[in-house]
Amino acid sequence: MTLYQPPLFVLMVLNLLWFGAGAIYFGIRASSAAKLLVARSDRSHPLFNILAASIRFLGGLNFAFAVLAGVILLVPALFPEARQMAVLAAILSLAHGTQFAGNLPVLLMEKRSGFALWPVLRGRMFFIFCVDIALMLANAGVAVLLMASSISA
């Protein structure tokens, strides 16, 4: 599988778009992103502004992964071997997976106690939760296929 084959190309475009959107949302629109996590009744608390400022870290991390996906798309000659592309897909899978996994304890807390720090299974957060697991699995699948093809070659 090379970058020019549709599955890998489409996946890298999706990675670029998703991480790029995360960079904008969490980095540039950090106050809007903080509203996703904090109930309307708690937004007047001074800690809300601290959260909004600190959430920019997520924007920076998403930006770095968007750049990685962009480099893979724009300069595929940097990674000519399937094993190299497999490692990069695995790293992107891990990036999506950690964002998905970060929501699991919050979801489990809500299931156990009825209280949630933020609404994992509703609204935008549910969309983020689903896209992150889907892209985690897609990148992991591509990484496995690429590694298998490099071993059999």
CORBELPE-V504720 format. One record per backbone hydrogen bond with DSSP energy under -0.5 kcal/mol. CO is the residue of the C=O (numbers start at 0). NH is the residue of the N-H. If there is no record, write none. Layout:
# CORBELPE-V504720
co->CO nh->NH
co->CO nh->NH
This chain:
# CORBELPE-V504720
co->1 nh->4
co->4 nh->7
co->4 nh->8
co->5 nh->9
co->6 nh->10
co->7 nh->11
co->8 nh->12
co->9 nh->13
co->10 nh->14
co->11 nh->15
co->12 nh->16
co->13 nh->17
co->14 nh->18
co->15 nh->19
co->16 nh->20
co->17 nh->21
co->18 nh->22
co->19 nh->23
co->20 nh->24
co->21 nh->25
co->21 nh->26
co->22 nh->26
co->22 nh->27
co->23 nh->27
co->23 nh->28
co->24 nh->32
co->28 nh->31
co->28 nh->32
co->29 nh->33
co->30 nh->34
co->31 nh->35
co->32 nh->35
co->32 nh->36
co->33 nh->36
co->33 nh->37
co->38 nh->41
co->39 nh->42
co->41 nh->44
co->44 nh->47
co->44 nh->48
co->45 nh->48
co->45 nh->49
co->46 nh->50
co->47 nh->51
co->48 nh->52
co->49 nh->53
co->50 nh->54
co->52 nh->55
co->53 nh->56
co->54 nh->57
co->54 nh->58
co->55 nh->59
co->56 nh->60
co->57 nh->61
co->58 nh->62
co->59 nh->63
co->60 nh->64
co->61 nh->65
co->62 nh->66
co->63 nh->67
co->64 nh->68
co->65 nh->69
co->66 nh->70
co->67 nh->71
co->68 nh->72
co->69 nh->73
co->70 nh->74
co->74 nh->77
co->75 nh->78
co->76 nh->79
co->80 nh->84
co->81 nh->85
co->82 nh->86
co->83 nh->87
co->84 nh->88
co->85 nh->89
co->86 nh->90
co->87 nh->91
co->88 nh->92
co->89 nh->93
co->90 nh->94
co->91 nh->95
co->92 nh->96
co->93 nh->97
co->94 nh->98
co->95 nh->99
co->96 nh->100
co->97 nh->101
co->98 nh->102
co->99 nh->102
co->99 nh->103
co->100 nh->103
co->100 nh->104
co->102 nh->106
co->103 nh->107
co->104 nh->108
co->105 nh->109
co->106 nh->110
co->107 nh->111
co->108 nh->112
co->108 nh->113
co->108 nh->114
co->109 nh->113
co->117 nh->119
co->118 nh->121
co->121 nh->124
co->121 nh->125
co->122 nh->126
co->123 nh->127
co->124 nh->128
co->125 nh->129
co->126 nh->130
co->127 nh->131
co->128 nh->132
co->129 nh->133
co->130 nh->134
co->131 nh->135
co->132 nh->136
co->133 nh->137
co->134 nh->138
co->135 nh->139
co->136 nh->140
co->137 nh->141
co->138 nh->142
co->139 nh->143
co->140 nh->144
co->141 nh->145
co->142 nh->146
co->143 nh->147
co->144 nh->148
co->145 nh->149
co->146 nh->150
co->147 nh->151
co->148 nh->152
